[in-house]
Amino acid sequence: MSEETVTNRLEALGIVLPNASEPMAKYANFVKVNGLLFVSGKGPSGNPKGKLGKDYTTEEGYQFARQAGIEVLAVLKSALGSLENVKRVVKIQGFVNADPSFEEHHKVLNGCSDLMLEVFGERGIHARSVFGAVSVRDNLPIIVDSIFEVEE
């Protein structure tokens, strides 16, 4: 029995990857060094604006983090040609644009973490950290930064 592919998992999840978004300033979308691919921070599609705990609920934040994860996957596919070339999700870091009283940052970032597990299976288990931010670029509700181990 053959192992289920990442492409099959995406299809089963009903996910169609968009084209990779381009950087908004003078930086690279990704950098590959010694078998690691560092993906620049990505926000959710649709360019939503606002803070968690003020403009959006934790559940909405979860969906924004999932959308940001899909944006990360689009960059990976663009960089590698195929998501099958991802050996492991190494680290996910989230910057949650949040009201000072908001305390569920970890539940928001679960949207991205859950996506990585659904798409990559065991290879999707990763280290992570999440921070509340007083502001982020373009007033996005979340930005996700990530590192992957990839085929050389």
ABEGO torsion letter per residue (X at the ends): XBBBBAAAAAAAAGBBBBBBBBBABBBBABBBBGGBBBBBBBBBBGGBBEBBGAABBAAAAAAAAAAAAAAAAAAAAAAAGBAAABABBABBBBBBBBBAABAAAAAAAAAAAAAAAAAAEAAABBBBBBBBBABBBGGBABBBBBBBBBBX
